[in-house]
Amino acid sequence: MNVAVVDENELKSVDGKAKWRSYMEKFNRLEDYSYGTLLRASASEEFHPENAILVVRIQFWAIEIARNREGHNDCIRKKFKNRSSKKEE
C-alpha cells in the first residue's frame, strides 16, 4: 500500500474493506478502535478539506505509523519546525 498518497477508492473498495476488516479485528479490544477519524490523503500536504479522508481510527494509526517509519511526514515536520521555535521566543 502506498502510504505517501492514500487512494480513498482503494481503501473503500470491496477488496480493501476485506483486507482492513481482518486487520482491524485484531484490535477490537482497544477503546474507540473503530471510531471515525480524518486522515490526510497526501502525507506531503497540510490538512485541509480536499486532503481529508474519513477512516476508522485503527487505519489512521496504521497509516500514520507507516508514514513516520518511511519518512513521509518529514516534509511536514520540517515545514512546521520553524513555526514552533518562533512561538517559544
matplotlib code that plots the C-alpha trace (Angstrom):
import matplotlib.pyplot as plt

x = [0.0, 1.3, 1.0, 2.5, -0.6, -3.6, -6.2, -9.6, -11.2, -8.6, -9.4, -13.1, -13.2, -14.7, -11.2, -9.8, -12.5, -12.0, -8.2, -8.7, -11.5, -9.4, -6.5, -8.8, -10.4, -7.0, -7.5, -11.2, -10.2, -8.8, -11.2, -12.5, -10.6, -13.4, -14.4, -14.2, -11.0, -9.8, -6.6, -4.6, -4.7, -1.3, 1.4, 3.2, 0.3, -1.2, -4.6, -7.4, -10.8, -9.7, -6.9, -9.0, -10.4, -12.7, -11.2, -11.6, -9.1, -7.0, -6.5, -5.4, -2.8, -1.5, -1.1, 0.5, 2.9, 4.0, 4.4, 6.6, 8.7, 9.1, 9.9, 6.8, 5.9, 9.4, 8.5, 5.6, 7.8, 10.4, 7.8, 6.4, 9.6, 10.4, 6.9, 7.1, 10.6, 9.4, 6.5, 8.8, 10.9]
y = [0.0, 3.5, 5.4, 8.6, 9.2, 7.1, 6.3, 6.5, 4.3, 1.6, 1.8, 1.7, -1.0, -4.4, -5.9, -3.0, -3.3, -7.1, -6.7, -3.9, -5.7, -8.7, -6.4, -4.3, -7.2, -7.8, -4.5, -4.8, -4.7, -1.2, 1.6, 3.5, 1.4, 1.7, 5.4, 7.7, 9.8, 12.2, 11.2, 13.4, 11.7, 13.0, 13.0, 15.9, 18.3, 20.1, 19.2, 20.8, 19.6, 18.5, 16.4, 14.6, 11.1, 9.6, 6.4, 4.3, 5.1, 1.9, 2.7, 6.2, 4.8, 2.1, 4.6, 7.3, 4.9, 3.6, 7.2, 8.1, 4.9, 5.5, 9.3, 10.6, 13.0, 14.6, 17.3, 18.5, 18.3, 20.5, 22.9, 23.5, 23.2, 26.9, 27.9, 26.2, 27.6, 31.1, 30.8, 29.8, 33.0]
z = [0.0, -0.9, 2.4, 1.0, -1.0, 0.1, -2.5, -0.9, -3.6, -2.8, 0.9, 0.4, -2.4, -1.6, -1.6, 0.5, 3.1, 3.4, 4.0, 6.6, 8.3, 9.1, 10.3, 12.4, 14.3, 15.9, 17.7, 18.8, 22.5, 22.1, 23.1, 20.1, 17.6, 15.0, 15.5, 12.5, 12.2, 9.5, 7.6, 5.3, 1.9, 0.9, 3.5, 1.9, 2.2, 5.2, 6.5, 4.5, 3.4, -0.1, 1.5, 4.1, 4.1, 6.8, 8.1, 11.2, 14.0, 13.6, 9.9, 10.9, 13.4, 11.0, 8.1, 10.2, 11.9, 8.4, 7.2, 10.1, 9.7, 6.0, 6.4, 4.6, 7.4, 7.4, 5.0, 7.2, 10.3, 8.6, 7.4, 10.9, 12.9, 12.4, 13.5, 16.9, 17.6, 16.8, 19.2, 22.0, 21.6]

ax = plt.figure().add_subplot(projection="3d")
ax.plot(x, y, z, "-o")
ax.set_aspect("equal")
plt.show()
